[in-house]
Amino acid sequence: MTASSAIRQLRAHAVRLASTSIPALSAADPRRASALALRVGPLYANFARQRYDDAALDALFALAAARDVGGRLRALFDGDTVNPTEDRPALHTALRGDLSSGPVARDASRAAAEARQRMRELVAQIEASGVTEVVSVGIGGSDLGPRLMVDALADREAPRLRVHFLSNVDPAAARAVMAALDPARTAVLLVSKSFGTQETLLNGRILREWLGDDSRLYAITANAARAEAAFSIPAARILPMWDWVGGRYSMWSAVGFPIALALGMDSFEALLDGAAEMDAHVLDAPARGNLALWHALTAVWNRNALGLSSHAVLPYADRLRLLPNYLQQLVMESLGKSVRIDGSPVDVDTVPVWWGGVGTDTQHSFFQALHQGTLAASMDLIGVVAGDDGHRDNADALLANLLAQSEALANGRASDDPHRAYPGNRVGTMLLLDALDPRALGALIAMYEHSVYLQGVLWGINPFDQFGVELGKQVADRLLPALRGEGEAADPVTRELIAQLRR
């Protein structure tokens, strides 16, 4: 049986359950609230408000067994070629631990440990130099992970070093960063695997001129020769990247240098420890106790059995406001595929649209559509148990809203007035962090990484390439001369648009 035919069989269970509400599922099984919950270290997850029962779960775990998820996880950790379209392993787990029985992954772990030692030395060097501000220049995976971690975890009252991020090629973004900083007390990090990323190089040139002194330029790249040639950055100020780590999985590597500068190297390593704890769980836990597998199977159920085309990430912690943006890239760039690994078309739907925002703000914007709109979405609701004790009333109100929205979305409320009726049956997974610290956040992100990989296994697609990102970049490079009046675009609509721009 093919993966897609097995997935299509899940729909029979969805049809069987179509008239069964989430409250009815809970009423039918008094143990459901605890039986459909898992804890891994500092992370607790509850799946009781998903629209599946024991029979549907049996079918989902049978699908996982048929797809050999245990064997595919072992292949990932051991450094097998799990990215066949680029003929590469995907060794992000080797950046934070050594759970491999394969020589390639073990070599990667040693290389990562050496890079971390160099990171520690450079952190101390920059701290001792009188620098107070750091600008990290990158885009995509070279920006979103470090930006999330610094925003979520940095001490805003007494920062070690203030780290700023620049990704957009719009010159207004560079001007906004430079306006608040003193170039004499600022270091600049250029983060690009190839050192050929257009946005990073253009912004890097602006900042290099602004600095007026190349001694505070650093690079994180797999192409040290190009960094030295283009920006005169010596090897002593270059940290490595490797082609066996994809950009959206790279913040555990030297790409996380901005995190180490903002939080300290010990906190960066605590982040790795949290991720490594999740790695060990995902590799060793039996299927029914595997948190990442539960999350992946739930995603496949909601997409293919229930037909939900949208997934909202709803963190009830202001410091996690960038998490929806980060997960949007991690999930949609990984799983936005329409062909199987063998090149044949996928005949089931793959990734839904991931989006979201932070509560309680979003309760006053798009929650109306979640409660009463016609297009239902699945959700991850994320809370932090140990909040800000300095303002207990606010922290309690935040958690009360998190619990209330989860309950209201699932249970709804009947009314004789159709305008005041809430249908409920909105599916959501609750994720709770013991505290918002490096260990817990590392575990949460690693869980999402493994869920994404397992969804790729279940759908039979490659979650590690991203060829769709390249086409627009290639066309943009081709159109630059036409914008400058040095040629003409081939496409007639583009020609008309360029004419308007040049007027």
C-alpha positions in Angstrom: 0.0 0.0 0.0 1.4 3.4 -0.9 1.6 6.3 1.6 -1.1 8.2 -0.2 -3.5 5.3 -0.3 -3.0 4.7 3.4 -3.5 8.4 4.1 -6.7 8.4 2.1 -8.1 5.6 4.3 -7.9 7.9 7.2 -10.9 9.8 5.7 -13.2 6.9 6.5 -12.5 7.5 10.2 -13.1 11.3 9.7 -16.5 10.5 8.1 -17.4 8.2 10.9 -16.5 10.9 13.4 -18.1 13.8 11.5 -21.1 14.2 13.8 -19.1 13.6 17.0 -18.0 16.8 18.7 -14.9 17.3 20.8 -16.9 17.6 24.0 -18.6 14.3 23.1 -15.2 12.6 22.7 -14.2 13.9 26.1 -17.5 12.8 27.7 -17.1 9.3 26.2 -13.7 8.7 27.7 -13.1 10.2 31.2 -9.4 9.5 30.9 -9.0 11.3 27.6 -7.6 14.5 29.0 -4.7 12.7 30.6 -4.4 9.8 28.2 -3.8 12.1 25.2 -1.1 14.1 26.9 2.7 13.7 26.9 5.6 15.4 28.8 9.2 15.5 27.6 11.5 17.4 30.0 10.2 21.0 30.2 7.5 20.6 27.5 4.0 19.3 28.1 1.6 18.6 25.2 -2.1 17.8 25.3 -3.9 16.4 22.2 -7.3 15.8 23.9 -9.0 18.6 21.8 -8.2 16.9 18.5 -11.0 15.2 16.6 -9.8 11.6 16.7 -10.7 8.6 18.8 -8.9 5.4 19.7 -9.8 3.7 16.4 -8.6 6.7 14.3 -5.4 6.9 16.4 -4.8 3.2 15.8 -5.0 3.9 12.0 -2.6 6.8 12.4 0.0 4.8 14.3 -0.4 1.9 11.8 0.5 4.4 9.1 3.6 5.4 11.0 4.6 1.8 11.3 4.0 1.2 7.6 6.2 4.2 6.8 9.0 2.9 9.1 9.3 6.1 11.0 11.7 4.5 13.5 14.0 3.5 10.7 13.8 6.9 9.0 14.7 8.6 12.3 17.7 6.4 12.7 18.8 7.2 9.2 18.5 10.9 10.0 20.6 10.7 13.1 23.2 8.4 11.6 24.0 10.7 8.7 22.4 8.7 5.9 21.4 10.6 2.7 17.9 11.8 3.7 18.1 14.7 1.2 18.4 12.7 -2.0 17.7 15.5 -4.4 20.9 17.2 -3.2 22.6 14.0 -2.3 23.2 15.1 1.3 22.6 14.0 4.9 20.8 16.5 7.2 22.8 16.6 10.4 21.3 19.3 12.5 21.0 16.8 15.3 24.8 16.4 15.3 25.2 20.1 16.1 23.7 19.5 19.6 24.7 16.0 20.6 26.1 12.6 19.5 23.3 10.0 19.2 24.7 8.5 16.1 26.1 5.2 15.2 27.4 6.5 11.9 30.9 7.9 11.2 29.6 10.9 9.1 27.4 12.1 12.0 30.2 11.6 14.5 32.6 13.6 12.4 29.9 16.3 12.2 29.5 16.3 16.0 33.3 16.8 16.4 33.3 19.7 13.9 30.4 21.3 15.7 32.2 21.1 19.1 35.3 22.7 17.6 33.1 25.5 16.2 31.5 26.1 19.5 34.9 26.5 21.2 35.8 29.1 18.6 32.5 30.8 19.2 33.3 31.0 22.9 36.7 32.6 22.1 35.2 35.1 19.8 32.4 36.0 22.2 35.0 36.8 24.8 37.1 38.8 22.3 34.1 41.0 21.2 33.0 41.5 24.8 36.5 42.7 25.7 36.8 45.0 22.7 34.5 47.8 23.9 31.8 46.8 21.4 28.3 47.2 22.9 26.1 46.7 19.7 26.1 43.9 17.2 24.3 43.8 13.8 23.6 40.4 12.4 23.0 40.5 8.6 21.4 37.5 7.1 18.1 36.3 5.6 15.8 33.3 5.9 17.4 30.6 8.0 20.4 32.8 8.6 18.2 35.3 10.4 14.9 33.9 11.7 16.2 31.4 14.3 18.7 33.7 15.9 16.2 36.6 15.8 13.6 34.5 17.5 15.9 33.4 20.3 17.4 36.8 21.0 14.0 38.4 21.1 12.6 35.7 23.3 15.5 35.2 25.7 17.7 38.3 25.9 17.8 40.3 29.1 16.2 43.5 28.0 17.0 45.4 31.2 20.7 44.5 31.4 21.8 43.0 28.0 25.3 41.6 27.6 25.5 42.9 24.1 22.6 44.4 22.2 22.0 42.4 19.0 20.1 43.9 16.1 19.0 42.1 12.9 19.0 43.2 9.3 17.5 41.0 6.6 15.4 43.0 4.2 17.2 44.5 1.2 15.0 47.6 1.4 17.5 50.4 2.2 15.0 51.8 4.8 15.7 48.7 6.9 19.5 49.4 7.0 18.9 53.1 7.7 16.7 52.2 10.6 19.3 50.0 12.2 22.2 52.4 11.7 20.3 55.4 13.0 20.3 54.2 16.6 23.9 53.0 16.7 27.4 54.3 17.1 29.6 52.7 14.4 32.7 52.9 16.6 31.0 50.6 19.2 29.3 48.2 16.7 30.4 44.9 15.3 28.8 43.4 12.1 28.2 39.7 11.4 27.6 38.6 7.8 25.8 35.3 7.8 25.5 33.5 4.4 26.4 29.9 3.6 27.5 30.6 0.0 28.5 34.2 0.7 26.6 35.0 -2.5 23.2 35.9 -1.0 22.1 39.1 -2.7 20.3 40.7 0.3 23.1 39.9 2.7 25.9 41.2 0.5 24.1 44.4 -0.4 23.3 45.2 3.2 26.8 44.2 4.2 28.3 46.8 1.8 26.1 49.5 3.3 27.3 48.6 6.9 30.9 48.1 5.9 31.0 51.7 4.6 29.2 52.9 7.7 31.6 51.2 10.0 34.6 52.8 8.3 36.8 50.1 9.8 36.9 46.4 8.7 38.3 45.3 12.1 34.8 44.7 13.4 33.5 42.7 10.5 32.8 39.0 11.1 31.5 36.2 8.9 29.6 32.9 9.3 29.9 31.0 6.0 30.9 27.9 4.2 32.8 30.0 1.7 35.6 31.6 3.7 37.6 32.5 0.6 34.8 34.6 -0.8 34.2 36.4 2.5 37.9 37.3 2.6 38.0 38.4 -1.0 34.8 40.4 -1.0 35.0 42.0 2.5 38.6 41.5 3.6 37.5 39.4 6.6 40.4 37.2 7.8 40.1 33.6 8.8 40.4 34.4 12.5 37.0 36.3 12.3 35.2 33.6 10.2 33.1 30.8 11.7 32.1 27.8 9.7 28.9 26.5 8.1 28.5 23.2 6.4 26.4 21.9 3.5 25.0 19.1 5.7 22.9 21.6 7.6 20.0 23.4 5.9 19.5 27.1 6.6 16.3 26.7 8.5 18.0 24.1 10.8 21.2 26.0 11.3 20.7 28.2 14.4 22.3 25.3 16.4 25.5 25.9 14.5 27.7 29.0 14.3 24.7 30.7 12.7 23.7 31.0 16.4 26.6 33.2 17.1 24.3 36.2 17.6 22.4 34.2 20.2 25.7 33.5 22.1 26.6 37.2 21.9 23.2 38.3 23.3 22.8 35.6 25.9 26.2 34.3 26.6 27.8 31.0 25.5 26.5 29.1 28.5 22.9 30.0 27.6 23.5 29.0 24.0 24.7 25.6 25.1 21.7 25.3 27.3 19.6 25.8 24.2 21.5 23.0 22.6 21.0 20.8 25.6 17.2 21.3 25.5 17.2 20.3 21.8 19.4 17.3 22.5 17.0 16.2 25.2 14.2 16.2 22.7 16.4 14.4 20.1 17.0 11.6 22.6 13.3 11.3 23.3 12.3 11.2 19.7 14.9 8.7 18.7 14.2 6.3 21.6 10.6 6.7 22.7 8.1 4.1 21.5 5.6 5.4 18.9 2.7 5.8 21.3 4.9 7.9 23.6 6.8 9.9 21.0 5.8 13.6 21.2 7.1 14.6 17.7 5.4 11.6 16.1 2.1 12.5 17.8 2.4 16.1 16.5 3.2 14.9 13.0 0.4 12.4 12.9 -2.0 15.0 14.1 -0.9 17.4 11.4 -1.5 14.7 8.7 -4.9 13.8 10.2 -6.0 17.5 10.2 -4.7 18.1 6.7 -5.8 14.9 5.0 -8.6 13.4 7.0 -10.3 16.6 8.1 -9.2 18.7 5.1 -8.0 21.7 7.1 -5.9 24.0 4.9 -4.8 26.5 7.5 -2.8 26.1 10.8 -2.5 28.9 13.3 0.4 29.2 15.8 -0.9 31.1 18.9 1.7 31.7 21.6 0.4 33.3 24.8 3.8 34.9 25.6 4.8 38.2 24.1 8.4 37.1 24.0 7.3 34.3 21.5 5.8 36.8 19.1 8.3 35.8 16.4 7.6 32.1 16.7 4.8 32.0 14.1 7.2 33.7 11.6 10.0 31.2 12.4 7.7 28.1 12.1 6.2 29.5 8.9 9.6 29.1 7.2 10.5 25.8 9.0 7.3 24.1 8.0 6.2 25.6 4.7 9.7 25.7 3.1 10.3 22.1 4.2 6.9 20.7 3.3 5.7 22.9 0.5 6.2 20.1 -2.1 4.0 18.6 -4.7 6.1 15.7 -5.8 7.3 12.6 -4.0 11.0 11.8 -3.5 10.9 9.7 -6.7 9.6 12.7 -8.7 6.1 11.4 -9.1 3.1 13.7 -8.2 1.8 13.7 -4.7 -1.9 12.8 -4.8 -2.8 14.0 -1.3 -2.6 17.5 0.1 0.7 18.4 1.8 1.4 21.4 4.0 -1.3 23.8 5.0 -0.8 27.5 5.3 1.0 28.3 8.6 0.4 31.7 10.2 -0.5 33.1 13.6 0.2 35.8 16.2 0.6 36.4 19.9 -2.3 36.3 22.3 -4.0 38.3 23.7 -3.6 40.8 20.9 -4.9 38.5 18.2 -8.1 37.8 20.2 -9.0 41.3 19.0 -8.2 40.7 15.4 -8.5 37.3 13.7 -10.0 35.2 16.5 -13.5 36.2 15.3 -12.8 34.2 12.2 -11.5 31.3 14.2 -14.7 31.2 16.3 -17.4 31.9 13.8 -15.8 31.9 10.3 -16.6 29.4 7.6 -12.9 28.3 7.1 -11.9 26.3 10.1 -8.2 26.0 11.1 -6.1 23.7 13.2 -4.1 25.3 16.0 -1.2 25.0 18.3 -1.8 27.1 21.5 1.4 27.7 23.4 1.7 28.9 27.0 4.4 29.4 29.6 3.7 28.1 33.2 6.2 30.2 35.1 5.4 33.7 33.8 6.3 37.1 35.0 5.8 36.9 38.8 6.5 40.6 39.1 3.1 41.3 37.7 1.0 38.4 38.9 -2.4 39.8 37.9 -1.3 40.2 34.3 0.3 36.8 34.2 -2.8 35.1 35.6 -5.0 36.9 33.1 -2.8 35.8 30.2 -3.0 32.1 31.3 -6.8 32.5 31.9 -7.2 33.7 28.3 -5.1 30.9 26.9 -7.2 28.3 28.7 -10.5 30.1 27.9 -9.8 30.3 24.1 -8.8 26.7 23.9 -12.0 25.6 25.7 -14.2 28.0 23.8 -12.8 27.1 20.4 -13.3 23.4 21.1 -16.6 23.4 22.9 -18.4 26.4 21.4 -21.8 27.6 22.7 -25.3 27.1 21.4 -27.7 30.0 21.2 -31.2 30.7 19.8 -29.7 33.8 18.2 -27.5 32.6 15.3 -25.3 35.7 15.6 -24.4 34.6 19.1 -23.9 30.9 18.4 -20.4 29.4 18.4 -20.1 26.1 16.5 -17.0 24.9 18.4 -15.2 21.8 17.2 -12.1 23.9 16.4 -9.2 21.5 16.9 -6.1 22.5 18.8 -3.0 21.1 20.5 -2.0 22.7 23.8 1.8 23.1 24.4 3.0 24.3 27.8 6.6 25.3 28.6 7.6 25.1 32.2 9.5 28.4 31.8 10.6 30.5 28.9 14.3 29.7 29.1 16.9 28.3 26.7 16.4 24.6 27.6 12.6 24.7 27.2 12.7 26.7 24.0 15.4 24.4 22.5 13.2 21.4 23.3 10.1 23.1 21.6 11.9 24.0 18.4 13.6 20.5 18.2 10.1 19.0 18.6 8.8 21.0 15.6 11.9 20.1 13.5 11.3 16.4 14.1 7.5 16.7 13.5 8.3 18.3 10.1 10.7 15.5 9.2 8.2 12.9 10.1 5.4 14.6 8.1 7.8 14.4 5.1 8.3 10.7 5.8 4.5 10.1 6.1 3.8 12.0 2.8 6.8 10.6 1.0 8.4 14.0 0.2 11.8 15.5 0.8 11.6 18.1 3.6 15.2 19.3 3.1 15.4 20.9 -0.3 13.9 24.2 -1.2 14.2 24.7 -4.9 11.1 26.8 -5.0 13.0 29.6 -3.3 15.5 29.9 -6.2 13.3 30.7 -9.2 12.3 34.2 -8.0 15.9 35.0 -7.1 17.1 33.9 -10.6 14.5 36.1 -12.3 15.3 39.1 -10.1 19.0 38.8 -11.1 17.9 38.7 -14.8 15.7 41.8 -14.4 18.2 44.1 -12.7 19.8 45.2 -16.0 16.3 46.0 -17.4 15.5 48.1 -14.3 18.7 50.1 -14.9 17.9 50.7 -18.5 20.6 48.3 -19.8 18.2 45.9 -21.5 14.6 44.8 -21.9 12.5 42.2 -20.1 11.2 39.4 -22.2 7.9 39.2 -20.5 5.4 41.8 -21.8 3.7 42.4 -18.5 7.1 42.9 -16.8 8.0 45.3 -19.6 5.0 47.4 -18.9 5.6 47.4 -15.1 9.2 48.4 -15.6 8.1 51.2 -17.9 5.8 52.5 -15.1 8.6 52.2 -12.5 11.0 54.2 -14.7 8.4 56.9 -15.4 
